[in-house]
Amino acid sequence: MHNKNTKILTASTPPSGGWGVKLKEMISIKRQKYAQLCPPFRGLGGRPGGLLLLLLLSLSVSAQEVYDLKRCLEAGLQKNYDLLIIRNEQQISDNNMTWGNAGFLPTLDLTAGYSGRLNNSATQEYTDGSTVKNTNILNQGANLGLNVSWTIFDGLYMQTNYHRLKEFQKMGELNTKLAVENLISNITAEYYNFVYQNLRLGNLQYAVSLSKERLRIVEAHYNIGSKSRLDLQQARVDFNADSSSLIKQFEVVNTSRITLNRMMALENVSQQIVVKDTLIDPNPSLEQKVIRSNMEQSNAQLLLSAKNRIIGELDYKALKSRDYPYLKLNAGYGYSMDYYGSGTVNRQDNLGLNYGLTLGFNIFDGFNRRREQKNAKLTIQNRQLQYEQVELSLKADLANIWMAYKNNLKLLNLENENVEVARENYEIAIERYRLGELSGIELREAQNSLLGSEERFLQAQYNTKLCEISLMQISGQATSYLE
């Protein structure tokens, strides 16, 4: 899409060799010319202060760590707090995926107890008509045993619950996948924003050097009387305006760097870093059909919406299980001991097994079961509607992003042509200005035209990269930036 030719290319008439080859050739040529014509702070060494500033900058860069995109992503995936929280939540859903949590396994309880009863007065009548009256009688009992309770059948609720837990586990994995893709996309976007802001910083540094050169020329002409004081003052105003823009851009670069450090969860968010990339290199060879196919199969939001729909269906099945009877097994084995304060039996010990089956069926529950099942059916319908809504929204997003992606590829080629023309115009203008054939206002217009074309070219590169990142994210392929 971007090549050295001045012809504007469209998607229907690709150049020979492919968009990717031409774009890389164009960027390579741009890097060489930019390095020759636009060195950072060009001309600042003409004064002692400028030489000191260059020395301080070189010392600062030498103390900074160099990060490429892969290193930034690996640091963020390892340390980012939001992702760590999501991973813990996934571990919770993994821990919940057990047979016991689904209700398949029995419960086993160990019980022990002691009881006592003190009767101040007790009268016992026997069959022969005799009566015995006792006072202050203490009866005591103690027990120790194991009790087992096991639901054998509950209308297939256990099986349904097991499937629900399995779907929740998959949702935990999808939530982690979504968080990883979002983090990768955000870090990648901020990484290239940092590159973009540094390139803008270079442009503004170049603008300062151009204004400084113009001021030097005006001062020389003013000293020999060929320029007025108005020309000199205007040159100083423009130089100060460019310097002000440069100072503000340093703040923008610093903000972007801190944001990138925060996303990587670096301990020192103010840490000075240098990114390895010095130019934004968007991928011009994405295919819409491939992106759409990957979106339908791998988009985490769409997959999560599908899982929500499945869970709604399982919730309904769980409620339907209450329409069936339940069967429970209860068993126990224990020891009990009783002491009697009166009567012919002083102590009684028991050791043995007890067991039983419980069959039950809920006949009436105030129509709550029917109400809950109706609501569950409505929930299933809502989940289906939500799925279709997410799918439609993703298709709309894809169409919008794809159009922006293709338009920005066209803009890249157009703005590259503008840069070449504006650079040539400025070289002609500065020579005429040195000869006194061009006014300061006309030179300023040529300078602004060059800087504006450079800015639009960088903006088109950055916007194209953002579209590329969004397309990779919506197709579920954001992890490809780790490769």
C-alpha positions in Angstrom: 0.0 0.0 0.0 2.9 2.4 0.7 5.7 2.6 -1.9 8.1 5.1 -3.3 5.9 6.1 -6.2 3.7 9.1 -6.0 0.7 7.4 -7.4 -2.1 6.8 -5.0 -2.9 3.1 -4.8 -6.2 1.5 -3.9 -7.0 -1.9 -2.6 -8.3 -2.9 -6.0 -5.1 -2.1 -7.8 -2.2 -3.4 -5.7 1.3 -2.7 -6.9 3.6 -5.5 -8.1 5.5 -7.1 -5.3 2.7 -6.7 -2.7 1.8 -4.0 -0.2 4.2 -5.4 2.5 7.3 -5.1 0.3 6.5 -1.6 -0.9 5.7 -0.4 2.6 9.0 -1.8 4.0 10.9 -0.2 1.1 9.2 3.1 1.7 9.9 3.0 5.5 13.5 2.1 4.9 14.0 5.0 2.6 12.2 7.3 5.0 14.5 6.2 7.8 17.6 7.1 5.8 16.4 10.5 4.7 15.0 11.3 8.1 18.4 10.5 9.7 20.2 12.7 7.2 17.8 15.7 7.2 16.2 15.5 10.7 18.8 14.7 13.3 17.6 15.4 16.9 18.5 18.9 18.1 20.4 19.6 14.9 22.5 22.7 15.2 22.4 22.9 19.1 26.1 22.2 19.3 26.7 25.7 18.0 26.5 27.1 21.5 28.2 25.9 24.8 24.7 25.2 26.3 23.7 23.1 23.3 26.9 21.0 23.7 26.2 20.5 27.4 22.6 19.4 26.6 23.8 16.8 24.1 26.3 15.5 26.6 23.5 15.2 29.3 21.2 13.4 26.8 23.9 10.9 25.9 24.6 10.1 29.5 20.8 9.7 30.2 20.3 7.3 27.3 23.3 5.2 28.4 21.6 4.7 31.7 18.3 3.6 30.2 17.2 0.0 29.6 16.3 -1.0 26.1 12.9 -2.7 25.7 11.5 -4.3 22.6 7.8 -5.1 22.2 8.3 -8.8 23.3 10.1 -7.8 26.4 7.4 -5.3 27.3 4.7 -7.9 26.8 6.5 -10.6 28.8 7.0 -8.2 31.7 3.3 -7.2 31.6 2.0 -10.8 31.4 4.2 -11.8 34.4 3.5 -8.9 36.7 0.4 -7.0 35.7 -1.9 -6.9 38.7 -5.2 -7.1 36.8 -4.0 -10.3 35.0 -2.8 -11.8 38.3 -6.2 -11.2 39.8 -7.9 -12.9 36.8 -5.5 -15.8 37.0 -6.5 -16.3 40.7 -10.1 -16.3 39.7 -9.4 -18.9 37.1 -7.7 -21.0 39.8 -10.9 -20.7 41.9 -13.0 -22.1 39.1 -10.4 -24.9 38.6 -10.6 -25.7 42.3 -14.4 -25.9 42.2 -14.3 -28.5 39.4 -14.6 -31.6 41.6 -16.9 -34.6 41.9 -17.6 -33.7 45.5 -18.6 -30.1 44.7 -21.0 -31.5 42.2 -22.6 -33.7 44.9 -21.6 -37.2 43.7 -19.7 -38.1 46.8 -21.1 -39.0 50.3 -20.5 -37.0 53.4 -18.9 -38.6 56.5 -19.3 -37.1 59.9 -17.7 -38.0 63.2 -20.0 -37.1 66.2 -19.6 -37.3 69.9 -21.9 -36.2 72.7 -22.7 -36.2 76.4 -26.0 -35.6 78.1 -27.1 -35.6 81.7 -30.4 -35.3 83.5 -30.9 -34.5 87.2 -34.3 -35.3 88.7 -34.9 -33.8 92.2 -37.8 -36.2 92.7 -38.8 -39.4 90.7 -41.6 -41.8 91.5 -41.7 -45.3 89.9 -44.8 -47.5 90.0 -44.4 -51.2 89.3 -46.9 -53.7 87.9 -47.3 -55.3 91.3 -48.7 -52.0 92.7 -45.6 -51.1 94.7 -44.2 -47.6 94.5 -40.6 -46.4 94.8 -39.8 -42.7 95.3 -36.2 -41.4 94.7 -34.7 -38.0 95.1 -31.7 -36.3 93.4 -31.3 -38.9 90.6 -28.7 -38.3 87.9 -29.0 -40.1 84.6 -26.1 -39.7 82.2 -25.3 -40.7 78.6 -22.4 -40.5 76.1 -22.1 -41.4 72.4 -19.4 -41.6 69.7 -20.0 -42.6 66.1 -19.5 -42.2 62.4 -22.5 -41.2 60.2 -22.6 -41.4 56.4 -25.1 -39.6 54.2 -25.2 -40.2 50.4 -27.6 -39.0 47.8 -28.0 -41.8 45.3 -30.5 -40.1 43.0 -31.7 -36.5 42.8 -33.3 -36.3 39.4 -30.0 -35.9 37.6 -29.1 -32.7 39.4 -25.6 -34.0 40.3 -24.8 -34.7 36.6 -26.2 -31.3 35.6 -24.2 -29.6 38.3 -21.0 -31.3 37.2 -21.5 -30.0 33.7 -22.1 -26.5 35.0 -18.9 -26.6 37.0 -17.1 -27.7 33.9 -18.5 -24.8 31.9 -17.6 -22.4 34.7 -14.0 -23.8 34.5 -14.0 -23.1 30.7 -15.3 -19.6 31.4 -12.5 -19.0 33.8 -10.0 -20.0 31.0 -11.8 -17.7 28.5 -11.8 -14.8 31.0 -8.1 -15.2 31.4 -7.7 -15.4 27.6 -9.7 -12.2 27.2 -7.6 -10.5 29.9 -4.4 -11.6 28.3 -5.5 -10.4 24.8 -6.7 -7.0 26.3 -3.4 -6.6 28.1 -1.3 -7.5 25.0 -3.3 -5.1 22.9 -3.1 -2.3 25.4 0.7 -2.7 25.9 1.3 -3.0 22.2 -0.8 0.2 21.5 1.0 2.1 24.3 4.4 0.8 23.1 3.8 2.2 19.7 2.3 5.4 21.2 5.7 5.8 23.0 7.5 5.3 19.7 5.1 7.7 18.0 5.6 10.4 20.6 9.4 10.0 20.4 9.2 10.5 16.6 7.1 13.6 17.2 9.7 14.7 19.6 12.3 14.3 16.9 10.2 16.3 14.5 9.8 19.1 17.0 13.5 19.0 17.7 14.0 19.4 14.0 11.6 22.3 14.0 13.6 24.0 16.7 16.8 23.5 14.6 15.1 25.0 11.5 13.9 28.0 13.5 17.3 28.4 15.0 18.9 28.4 11.6 16.4 30.9 10.4 17.1 33.1 13.4 20.8 32.9 12.7 20.3 34.0 9.1 18.0 36.9 10.1 20.6 38.0 12.7 23.3 38.0 10.1 21.2 40.0 7.6 20.0 42.4 10.4 23.6 43.1 11.4 24.5 44.2 7.9 21.2 46.1 7.5 19.5 44.0 4.9 16.7 42.8 7.3 14.4 44.8 9.5 14.0 44.5 13.3 10.5 43.2 12.6 11.9 40.2 10.7 14.3 39.5 13.6 11.5 39.7 16.2 9.3 37.4 14.1 12.0 34.9 13.8 12.5 34.9 17.5 8.8 34.5 18.2 8.7 31.5 15.9 11.8 30.0 17.5 10.2 30.4 21.0 6.9 28.9 19.8 8.7 25.9 18.4 10.8 25.6 21.7 7.5 25.8 23.7 6.0 22.9 21.6 9.2 20.9 22.2 9.0 21.4 26.0 5.4 20.3 26.0 6.2 17.2 23.9 8.8 16.1 26.5 5.9 15.9 29.0 3.8 13.9 26.6 6.7 11.4 26.1 7.2 11.2 29.8 3.5 10.4 30.4 3.5 7.7 27.8 6.6 6.1 29.3 5.1 6.1 32.8 1.9 4.6 31.4 3.9 1.8 29.6 5.8 1.2 32.9 2.6 0.9 34.8 1.2 -1.6 32.3 4.3 -3.7 32.7 4.0 -3.3 36.5 7.5 -2.2 36.9 8.4 -1.4 40.5 9.7 2.0 39.6 7.1 3.5 37.3 9.4 6.4 36.6 12.1 4.2 35.3 13.8 5.5 32.2 13.5 3.1 29.3 14.3 3.2 25.6 12.3 1.2 23.1 14.1 -0.7 20.4 11.8 0.4 17.6 12.5 3.8 16.1 9.8 3.6 13.4 6.2 2.3 13.3 6.0 -0.5 10.9 2.3 -1.5 10.3 1.4 -4.8 8.6 -0.3 -4.0 5.3 -1.1 -7.6 4.3 -4.0 -8.5 6.6 -7.0 -10.2 4.9 -10.5 -9.5 5.9 -11.8 -13.0 5.3 -9.1 -14.5 7.6 -9.9 -11.9 10.3 -13.6 -12.6 10.1 -13.1 -16.4 10.3 -10.8 -16.1 13.3 -13.2 -13.8 15.0 -16.1 -16.2 14.7 -13.9 -19.1 16.0 -11.6 -17.4 18.5 -13.0 -14.1 19.8 -13.1 -14.5 23.6 -16.1 -12.2 24.1 -18.2 -14.3 21.6 -17.0 -17.5 23.2 -17.9 -16.2 26.7 -21.4 -15.2 25.5 -21.9 -18.8 24.1 -20.8 -20.3 27.5 -23.3 -18.0 29.3 -26.0 -19.4 27.0 -25.0 -23.0 27.8 -24.9 -22.3 31.5 -28.5 -20.9 31.3 -29.6 -24.2 29.7 -27.9 -26.2 32.4 -29.6 -24.0 35.1 -32.9 -24.9 33.6 -32.1 -28.6 33.6 -31.1 -28.3 37.3 -34.5 -26.9 38.1 -36.2 -29.6 36.2 -34.5 -32.2 38.4 -36.8 -31.2 41.2 -39.7 -32.7 39.3 -38.3 -36.2 40.1 -38.1 -38.0 43.5 -34.9 -38.3 45.5 -33.3 -41.3 47.2 -30.8 -41.0 50.0 -28.8 -43.5 51.9 -28.0 -42.9 55.6 -25.8 -45.2 57.7 -23.8 -45.0 60.9 -21.6 -47.0 63.2 -21.1 -46.0 66.8 -20.9 -46.6 70.5 -23.2 -45.3 73.2 -23.2 -45.6 77.0 -25.9 -44.7 79.5 -25.8 -44.5 83.3 -29.0 -44.7 85.4 -29.2 -43.3 88.8 -32.1 -45.5 89.8 -33.8 -48.8 88.9 -32.5 -52.3 88.4 -30.2 -51.3 85.4 -27.2 -49.3 86.4 -25.4 -49.0 83.0 -26.2 -49.9 79.4 -23.6 -50.0 76.5 -24.4 -50.2 72.8 -22.0 -50.8 69.8 -23.3 -51.4 66.4 -24.5 -50.3 62.9 -27.6 -48.4 61.8 -28.7 -47.7 58.3 -31.7 -46.7 56.2 -33.0 -45.4 52.9 -35.0 -42.2 52.4 -37.2 -41.8 49.4 -38.9 -38.5 49.0 -40.8 -36.3 46.5 -41.9 -32.7 46.8 -45.6 -32.6 46.1 -46.3 -28.9 46.5 -43.9 -25.9 47.2 -46.2 -23.0 46.6 -45.8 -23.0 42.8 -42.2 -21.8 43.3 -40.8 -24.6 41.1 -43.0 -23.7 38.2 -42.2 -20.0 38.6 -38.4 -20.7 38.7 -38.6 -22.8 35.6 -40.5 -20.1 33.6 -37.9 -17.6 34.6 -35.1 -20.0 33.6 -36.6 -20.3 30.1 -36.7 -16.5 29.8 -33.0 -16.4 31.0 -32.1 -18.8 28.2 -33.9 -16.5 25.6 -32.0 -13.5 27.0 -28.7 -15.3 26.8 -29.4 -16.2 23.2 -30.3 -12.6 22.4 -27.1 -11.4 24.2 -25.1 -13.8 22.1 -26.6 -12.4 18.9 -26.1 -8.9 20.1 -22.4 -9.5 20.8 -22.0 -11.2 17.4 -23.6 -8.3 15.6 -21.5 -5.7 17.6 -18.3 -7.5 16.7 -19.3 -7.6 13.0 -20.0 -3.9 13.1 -16.7 -3.2 14.9 -14.8 -5.3 12.4 -16.4 -3.5 9.4 -15.5 -0.1 10.9 -12.0 -1.0 11.9 -11.3 -2.6 8.5 -12.5 0.5 6.7 -10.2 2.6 8.9 -7.3 0.2 8.3 -7.7 0.4 4.5 -8.1 4.2 4.5 -5.0 4.7 6.6 -3.0 2.5 4.3 -4.0 4.8 1.5 -3.2 7.9 3.6 0.3 6.5 4.3 1.1 6.5 0.6 -0.4 9.9 0.1 1.4 11.5 3.1 4.7 9.9 2.0 4.3 11.8 -1.3 3.5 15.0 0.6 6.6 14.6 2.7 8.9 14.3 -0.3 7.3 17.4 -2.0 7.3 19.5 1.2 11.0 18.6 1.9 11.9 19.7 -1.6 9.9 22.9 -1.2 11.7 23.7 2.0 15.1 23.1 0.6 14.3 25.5 -2.2 12.8 28.1 0.2 15.7 28.1 2.6 18.2 28.7 -0.2 16.1 31.6 -1.5 15.8 32.9 2.0 19.6 32.9 2.4 19.8 34.9 -0.8 17.2 37.4 0.4 14.7 36.4 -2.3 12.0 35.1 0.2 10.3 36.6 3.1 10.3 35.2 6.6 6.6 34.5 6.5 7.0 32.5 3.3 9.9 30.5 4.8 7.8 29.8 7.9 5.0 28.5 5.7 7.4 26.2 3.9 8.7 25.0 7.3 5.2 24.4 8.7 4.3 22.6 5.5 7.2 20.2 5.9 6.6 19.6 9.6 2.9 19.2 9.1 3.4 16.6 6.4 5.9 14.8 8.7 3.3 14.9 11.5 0.5 13.6 9.2 2.7 10.8 8.0 3.5 9.7 11.5 -0.1 10.0 12.5 -1.1 7.8 9.6 1.5 5.2 10.5 0.3 5.2 14.1 -3.4 5.0 13.2 -2.7 2.2 10.8 -0.9 0.3 13.6 -3.8 0.9 16.0 -6.2 -0.5 13.4 -3.9 -3.5 13.0 -3.8 -4.1 16.7 -7.6 -3.8 17.0 -8.1 -6.3 14.1 -5.7 -8.8 15.7 -7.6 -8.3 19.0 -11.0 -8.8 17.6 -9.9 -11.9 15.7 -8.5 -13.4 18.9 -4.9 -13.4 17.5 -3.4 -10.7 19.8 -1.0 -13.2 21.2 0.8 -13.2 17.9 2.7 -10.1 19.0 4.6 -12.4 21.4 6.1 -14.3 18.6 
